Amino acid sequence: MKLPILLEMDGLKALVIGGGNVGSRRAQTFAQAGCRVTVLTPSSEGNQREIPGCCVQAQPYSAEQLEGVSICAAATSDHALNAQIVDDCKARGILVNAADDPDRSDYFFPSVIRRGDLTISVCTEGASPSMTREIAETLREQYPESVGEKLKYLKILRGRILNDGRPKAEQRRDLKRIAGWPLERLKEEAERGA
């Protein structure tokens, strides 16, 4: 069973083997999360492409390249190579995702919706990427960009409430109450104390 968690990825070393469309998406996801990303593009994949925020190397995979790696993605078009990468990672305790083998993957790349401090992820654990995209699109419509702005002001007010010295029960009551306030009221209250 998979456990949905958010991990701090900033500064971690990520290795992606495969520089095709899937590998490029995986690498960009890692780079956007703050990882130091190396992408290996085996010669069978043709031309080497640039991937923003990543070090792309046209060379074959070897297990020695896993040294110091925290997380890995096997995204080549060679099923046997992907399986070898999974075996090598598991032997070293490195989290690994195999693009062509969700059952052996330690983690998945969910569809992610970000609205400021709100992060929503949707994953069907490889069962139906199409359904994942459909659900994510519904959530994007349901939670507009303004939710992120609302959370920005809730965070400010939460800090004030938790530091006001009142009994915890009163603080919890007020935190629950302000969560239902409209954006304009939250903004006014947050700016009032600034």
C-alpha positions as CSV (number, residue, x, y, z in Angstrom):
1,M,0.0,0.0,0.0
2,K,1.3,3.5,-0.9
3,L,1.3,6.4,1.6
4,P,0.8,9.9,0.2
5,I,3.4,12.2,1.8
6,L,5.1,15.4,0.9
7,L,8.9,15.2,1.0
8,E,11.4,18.0,1.2
9,M,13.5,17.4,-1.9
10,D,15.6,20.6,-1.9
11,G,19.3,19.6,-2.5
12,L,18.7,15.9,-2.9
13,K,20.6,14.1,-5.7
14,A,18.2,12.6,-8.2
15,L,19.1,10.3,-11.1
16,V,16.9,9.8,-14.1
17,I,17.8,7.2,-16.6
18,G,16.2,7.9,-20.0
19,G,15.9,11.3,-21.7
20,G,12.8,10.7,-23.7
21,N,9.4,12.4,-23.1
22,V,8.7,10.5,-19.8
23,G,12.3,10.8,-18.5
24,S,12.3,14.5,-19.3
25,R,9.0,15.1,-17.4
26,R,10.4,13.1,-14.4
27,A,13.6,15.1,-14.5
28,Q,11.8,18.5,-14.7
29,T,9.6,17.4,-11.7
30,F,12.7,16.7,-9.7
31,A,14.4,19.9,-10.7
32,Q,11.3,22.0,-9.9
33,A,11.3,20.4,-6.4
34,G,14.9,21.6,-5.9
35,C,16.8,18.4,-6.6
36,R,20.2,18.2,-8.2
37,V,19.3,16.2,-11.2
38,T,21.4,14.1,-13.5
39,V,19.8,12.6,-16.6
40,L,21.5,9.7,-18.4
41,T,20.5,9.3,-22.0
42,P,21.5,6.0,-23.5
43,S,22.7,6.1,-27.1
44,S,19.6,4.1,-28.2
45,E,17.4,7.2,-27.4
46,G,18.9,9.3,-30.2
47,N,19.7,12.9,-29.8
48,Q,20.5,14.4,-26.4
49,R,18.1,17.1,-25.4
50,E,18.5,19.9,-22.9
51,I,16.3,19.7,-19.9
52,P,16.1,22.9,-17.8
53,G,17.8,22.6,-14.4
54,C,19.3,19.2,-15.2
55,C,22.7,17.9,-16.1
56,V,22.2,15.7,-19.2
57,Q,24.8,13.1,-20.0
58,A,24.8,10.9,-23.1
59,Q,26.2,7.7,-21.6
60,P,25.0,4.3,-20.7
61,Y,23.8,3.4,-17.2
62,S,26.0,1.6,-14.7
63,A,25.2,0.8,-11.0
64,E,28.2,3.0,-9.9
65,Q,26.2,6.0,-11.0
66,L,23.9,5.5,-8.1
67,E,26.5,6.6,-5.6
68,G,25.1,9.4,-3.4
69,V,21.7,9.3,-5.2
70,S,18.6,9.7,-3.0
71,I,15.9,9.0,-5.5
72,C,15.9,7.5,-9.0
73,A,13.6,7.2,-12.0
74,A,14.0,4.5,-14.6
75,A,12.4,5.8,-17.8
76,T,14.1,4.1,-20.7
77,S,12.4,2.2,-23.5
78,D,14.3,-0.9,-22.5
79,H,12.2,-3.0,-20.0
80,A,15.2,-5.2,-19.0
81,L,17.4,-2.1,-18.3
82,N,14.6,-0.5,-16.2
83,A,14.3,-3.8,-14.3
84,Q,18.0,-3.8,-13.6
85,I,17.9,-0.2,-12.4
86,V,15.1,-1.1,-10.0
87,D,17.1,-4.1,-8.7
88,D,20.2,-1.9,-8.2
89,C,18.3,0.8,-6.4
90,K,16.4,-1.5,-4.1
91,A,19.7,-3.2,-3.2
92,R,21.1,0.2,-2.1
93,G,17.9,1.5,-0.4
94,I,17.3,4.1,-3.0
95,L,13.7,5.0,-3.8
96,V,13.0,4.1,-7.4
97,N,10.2,4.6,-10.0
98,A,10.1,2.4,-13.1
99,A,8.0,4.1,-15.8
100,D,7.0,0.8,-17.3
101,D,6.5,-1.2,-14.0
102,P,4.3,0.5,-11.4
103,D,4.1,-2.7,-9.4
104,R,7.8,-2.6,-8.6
105,S,8.0,1.2,-8.1
106,D,8.5,2.6,-4.7
107,Y,6.7,5.9,-5.5
108,F,4.6,7.5,-8.3
109,F,4.5,10.8,-9.9
110,P,1.0,12.1,-9.2
111,S,-0.8,14.9,-11.0
112,V,-0.2,18.0,-8.8
113,I,-2.3,21.1,-8.3
114,R,-0.7,23.9,-6.4
115,R,-2.5,27.0,-5.1
116,G,0.0,28.8,-2.9
117,D,0.4,26.7,0.2
118,L,-2.2,24.2,-1.0
119,T,-0.9,21.1,-2.6
120,I,-3.3,18.5,-4.0
121,S,-2.1,15.4,-5.6
122,V,-4.0,12.8,-7.5
123,C,-2.8,9.3,-8.3
124,T,-4.3,6.1,-9.5
125,E,-1.1,4.2,-8.8
126,G,-0.6,3.5,-12.5
127,A,-4.1,2.1,-13.0
128,S,-5.3,4.9,-15.2
129,P,-3.3,8.0,-16.1
130,S,-6.3,9.3,-18.1
131,M,-8.5,9.2,-15.0
132,T,-5.8,10.9,-13.0
133,R,-5.8,13.8,-15.5
134,E,-9.6,14.0,-15.5
135,I,-9.8,14.2,-11.7
136,A,-7.0,16.7,-11.5
137,E,-8.7,18.9,-14.0
138,T,-11.9,18.9,-12.0
139,L,-9.9,19.9,-8.9
140,R,-8.1,22.7,-10.7
141,E,-11.6,24.1,-11.6
142,Q,-12.9,23.6,-8.0
143,Y,-9.9,25.3,-6.4
144,P,-9.0,28.5,-8.2
145,E,-5.8,30.5,-7.8
146,S,-7.5,32.7,-5.2
147,V,-7.4,29.8,-2.7
148,G,-3.6,30.3,-2.6
149,E,-4.1,34.0,-1.7
150,K,-6.7,33.0,1.0
151,L,-4.2,30.7,2.5
152,K,-1.5,33.4,2.6
153,Y,-3.7,35.5,4.8
154,L,-4.9,32.5,6.9
155,K,-1.2,31.7,7.6
156,I,-0.6,35.3,8.9
157,L,-3.7,35.3,11.1
158,R,-2.9,31.8,12.4
159,G,0.5,32.9,13.5
160,R,-1.1,35.8,15.4
161,I,-3.7,33.7,17.0
162,L,-1.3,31.0,18.2
163,N,0.9,33.6,19.7
164,D,-1.7,35.7,21.5
165,G,-1.4,33.8,24.9
166,R,-5.1,32.8,25.1
167,P,-6.2,29.3,26.1
168,K,-5.7,26.7,23.3
169,A,-9.4,25.9,23.2
170,E,-10.2,29.6,22.3
171,Q,-7.4,29.6,19.7
172,R,-8.7,26.5,18.0
173,R,-12.2,28.0,18.0
174,D,-10.9,31.2,16.3
175,L,-8.8,29.2,13.8
176,K,-11.8,27.2,12.7
177,R,-14.0,30.4,12.5
178,I,-11.6,32.4,10.3
179,A,-11.2,29.5,7.9
180,G,-14.7,30.2,6.7
181,W,-14.1,33.9,6.1
182,P,-14.1,35.3,2.6
183,L,-10.8,36.4,1.0
184,E,-11.5,40.2,1.4
185,R,-12.1,39.9,5.2
186,L,-9.0,37.8,5.7
187,K,-7.0,40.3,3.7
188,E,-8.3,43.2,5.8
189,E,-7.6,41.5,9.1
190,A,-4.1,40.4,8.0
191,E,-3.2,43.9,6.8
192,R,-4.7,45.5,9.9
193,G,-2.1,44.0,12.2
194,A,0.8,44.5,9.8
